[in-house]
Amino acid sequence: MRKNDFNRRLGYLAFAIVLIAASNALMIDSNVGSMVWMASAVNITNIIKIDYGTTLFIYAIIVTIANQFLLGKFDGHILLSNLVFAFPFSYLVGFFTKFYLLFHFDSIDLFWQIVLDVLGLFGASIGCSIYERVNLIQHPNDELAYIIRFKYLHGSAGWGQFFSYMPPIVVLIICFFITGRIDSVGLGTVLAVCFQGILIGKADNWFIPSLKHHPNKSIKIAH
């Protein structure tokens, strides 16, 4: 990798991390449904009563291990990069969530809450598209979708995202049977399940189209 190309991709990565963290936090604080993984982490936290960031990081460790099995062989770069991404990202989401409390989104009209939630979905999808194409490091949840997309589903972003949502959906169902309720799930969650993968695929062409995918050599592309 040439130095100029590396620096360019590193800059895009930093931008994408901030964008996706801010967007996820916006969906959480809009109070009409957050991302599936975030929602499942909220429900786990409410059950076991530990810090939200800690829940997200433990989640990340479990998914990182699962990614190694899906790859079919050990890849130290992917394992380490997943964990390096996940640790600060968890607390960055927490920072933006607290920052948005200053604007009292929970007290505005439902219409504007939905608008903010949809904006968060678009922002998170664009951020995922950018840093998936950068492919220097990724959050293990997105690495999961990326591996499924390119190793098993011929590059289909929509189906890759859909199947990567199965673990947190199962967790949400289990939490419902334990507590009798599901927190942080709503319209935004449904929209994310149905459309985030598609939006990521569209963003590949609409936002910074000069930035191309760099599939990891450990991921054998399905044909």
C-alpha positions as CSV (number, residue, x, y, z in Angstrom):
1,M,0.0,0.0,0.0
2,R,1.5,3.3,-1.0
3,K,1.9,5.9,1.7
4,N,-0.5,8.5,0.1
5,D,-3.2,5.9,-0.4
6,F,-2.8,4.7,3.2
7,N,-3.1,8.2,4.5
8,R,-6.1,8.8,2.4
9,R,-7.8,5.7,3.6
10,L,-6.9,6.5,7.2
11,G,-8.5,9.9,6.9
12,Y,-11.7,8.3,5.5
13,L,-11.6,5.8,8.3
14,A,-11.5,8.4,11.1
15,F,-14.4,10.3,9.4
16,A,-16.4,7.1,9.1
17,I,-15.9,6.1,12.7
18,V,-17.1,9.5,14.0
19,L,-20.1,9.5,11.5
20,I,-21.3,6.0,12.4
21,A,-20.9,6.5,16.1
22,A,-22.8,9.8,16.0
23,S,-25.5,8.3,13.8
24,N,-26.0,5.3,16.1
25,A,-26.3,7.6,19.1
26,L,-28.8,9.7,17.2
27,M,-31.0,6.7,16.6
28,I,-30.8,5.7,20.3
29,D,-31.7,9.2,21.5
30,S,-34.5,9.7,19.0
31,N,-36.3,7.1,21.1
32,V,-38.1,5.5,18.1
33,G,-35.8,2.5,17.6
34,S,-32.1,1.9,17.4
35,M,-29.9,-0.5,15.4
36,V,-30.5,-4.2,16.1
37,W,-27.1,-4.8,17.7
38,M,-27.4,-1.6,19.9
39,A,-31.0,-2.6,20.9
40,S,-29.9,-6.1,21.9
41,A,-27.0,-4.6,24.0
42,V,-29.4,-2.2,25.7
43,N,-31.7,-5.2,26.7
44,I,-28.8,-7.3,27.9
45,T,-27.5,-4.3,30.0
46,N,-31.0,-3.9,31.6
47,I,-31.0,-7.6,32.6
48,I,-27.4,-8.1,33.9
49,K,-27.0,-4.5,35.2
50,I,-23.5,-3.7,33.9
51,D,-22.1,-0.7,32.1
52,Y,-23.5,-0.3,28.5
53,G,-20.0,0.1,27.0
54,T,-18.8,-3.0,28.8
55,T,-21.8,-4.9,27.3
56,L,-20.9,-3.7,23.8
57,F,-17.3,-4.7,24.2
58,I,-18.1,-8.2,25.5
59,Y,-20.5,-8.5,22.6
60,A,-17.6,-7.5,20.3
61,I,-15.3,-10.2,21.7
62,I,-17.9,-12.9,21.1
63,V,-18.5,-11.8,17.5
64,T,-14.8,-11.5,16.8
65,I,-14.4,-15.2,17.8
66,A,-17.3,-16.1,15.6
67,N,-15.7,-14.2,12.6
68,Q,-12.6,-16.4,12.9
69,F,-14.8,-19.5,12.5
70,L,-16.6,-18.1,9.5
71,L,-13.3,-17.3,7.9
72,G,-12.4,-21.0,8.2
73,K,-8.9,-20.2,9.5
74,F,-7.2,-17.9,12.1
75,D,-6.5,-14.4,10.9
76,G,-4.6,-12.4,13.5
77,H,-5.0,-9.1,11.7
78,I,-8.8,-9.3,11.5
79,L,-9.0,-10.5,15.2
80,L,-6.8,-7.7,16.5
81,S,-8.4,-5.0,14.2
82,N,-11.9,-6.0,15.3
83,L,-11.0,-5.5,19.0
84,V,-9.0,-2.3,18.4
85,F,-12.0,-0.8,16.7
86,A,-14.6,-2.1,19.2
87,F,-13.1,-0.8,22.4
88,P,-13.0,3.0,21.6
89,F,-16.1,2.8,19.4
90,S,-18.3,1.6,22.3
91,Y,-17.4,4.6,24.4
92,L,-17.6,7.0,21.4
93,V,-21.3,6.0,21.0
94,G,-21.7,6.6,24.7
95,F,-20.2,10.1,24.4
96,F,-22.6,11.2,21.6
97,T,-25.6,9.7,23.4
98,K,-24.9,11.9,26.4
99,F,-24.1,14.9,24.1
100,Y,-27.5,14.6,22.4
101,L,-29.3,14.8,25.8
102,L,-28.6,18.5,25.7
103,F,-31.1,18.8,22.9
104,H,-33.9,16.9,24.6
105,F,-34.9,14.9,21.6
106,D,-37.3,12.9,23.8
107,S,-39.5,15.9,24.2
108,I,-40.0,16.9,20.6
109,D,-42.9,15.9,18.3
110,L,-43.0,12.2,17.1
111,F,-42.6,13.3,13.5
112,W,-39.2,15.0,14.2
113,Q,-38.1,12.0,16.3
114,I,-38.7,9.8,13.3
115,V,-36.9,12.3,11.0
116,L,-33.9,12.2,13.3
117,D,-34.0,8.4,13.5
118,V,-34.0,8.1,9.7
119,L,-31.2,10.5,9.4
120,G,-29.3,8.4,11.9
121,L,-29.9,5.3,9.7
122,F,-28.7,7.1,6.6
123,G,-25.6,8.3,8.4
124,A,-24.7,4.9,9.9
125,S,-25.2,3.3,6.5
126,I,-22.9,5.8,4.8
127,G,-20.3,5.4,7.5
128,C,-20.4,1.6,7.2
129,S,-20.0,1.9,3.4
130,I,-17.0,4.1,3.7
131,Y,-15.1,2.2,6.3
132,E,-15.9,-1.2,4.7
133,R,-14.3,0.1,1.5
134,V,-11.3,1.5,3.5
135,N,-11.0,-1.9,5.2
136,L,-8.1,-1.1,7.5
137,I,-10.1,-2.0,10.6
138,Q,-13.7,-2.8,11.2
139,H,-16.1,-3.3,14.1
140,P,-16.6,-7.1,14.5
141,N,-20.4,-6.7,13.9
142,D,-19.7,-5.1,10.5
143,E,-16.8,-7.6,9.8
144,L,-19.4,-10.3,10.3
145,A,-21.7,-8.8,7.6
146,Y,-18.7,-8.2,5.4
147,I,-17.4,-11.8,5.6
148,I,-20.9,-13.2,5.0
149,R,-21.4,-10.7,2.1
150,F,-18.2,-11.5,0.2
151,K,-17.4,-15.1,1.3
152,Y,-20.8,-16.6,1.0
153,L,-23.2,-14.3,-0.8
154,H,-21.5,-13.1,-4.0
155,G,-21.1,-9.5,-2.7
156,S,-24.8,-8.9,-1.9
157,A,-24.8,-6.1,0.7
158,G,-28.5,-6.5,1.5
159,W,-28.4,-10.3,2.2
160,G,-25.1,-10.0,4.0
161,Q,-26.6,-7.4,6.4
162,F,-29.8,-9.4,6.8
163,F,-28.1,-12.6,7.9
164,S,-25.7,-10.7,10.2
165,Y,-28.7,-9.5,12.1
166,M,-29.8,-13.0,13.1
167,P,-27.7,-13.2,16.3
168,P,-28.9,-10.0,17.9
169,I,-32.5,-10.8,16.9
170,V,-32.2,-14.1,18.7
171,V,-30.8,-12.3,21.7
172,L,-33.8,-9.9,21.7
173,I,-36.2,-12.8,21.6
174,I,-34.4,-14.4,24.6
175,C,-34.5,-11.1,26.5
176,F,-38.2,-10.8,25.8
177,F,-38.9,-14.3,27.3
178,I,-36.8,-13.3,30.4
179,T,-38.2,-9.8,31.1
180,G,-41.5,-9.8,29.2
181,R,-40.5,-6.6,27.3
182,I,-38.1,-5.4,24.6
183,D,-36.4,-2.0,25.0
184,S,-34.9,0.3,22.4
185,V,-36.8,-1.4,19.6
186,G,-39.2,0.5,17.3
187,L,-39.6,1.9,13.8
188,G,-35.9,2.6,13.4
189,T,-35.0,-1.0,14.2
190,V,-37.4,-2.3,11.5
191,L,-36.1,0.1,9.0
192,A,-32.5,-0.9,9.8
193,V,-33.3,-4.6,9.4
194,C,-35.1,-4.0,6.1
195,F,-33.0,-1.3,4.4
196,Q,-29.6,-0.7,6.0
197,G,-27.9,-3.4,3.8
198,I,-29.4,-1.9,0.7
199,L,-28.4,1.6,1.8
200,I,-24.8,0.5,2.3
201,G,-24.8,-1.0,-1.2
202,K,-26.1,2.2,-2.7
203,A,-23.7,4.3,-0.7
204,D,-20.8,2.4,-2.2
205,N,-21.7,4.1,-5.5
206,W,-23.1,7.4,-4.3
207,F,-20.6,8.6,-1.7
208,I,-16.9,8.8,-2.6
209,P,-17.2,6.4,-5.5
210,S,-13.5,6.6,-6.1
211,L,-13.0,4.7,-2.9
212,K,-13.1,1.0,-3.8
213,H,-13.5,-2.1,-1.8
214,H,-10.3,-3.8,-0.6
215,P,-11.5,-7.3,0.4
216,N,-9.1,-9.0,2.8
217,K,-7.1,-11.7,1.2
218,S,-8.3,-14.1,3.9
219,I,-11.9,-13.7,2.6
220,K,-12.3,-15.9,-0.5
221,I,-14.9,-14.2,-2.7
222,A,-17.9,-16.4,-3.5
223,H,-18.6,-17.0,-7.2
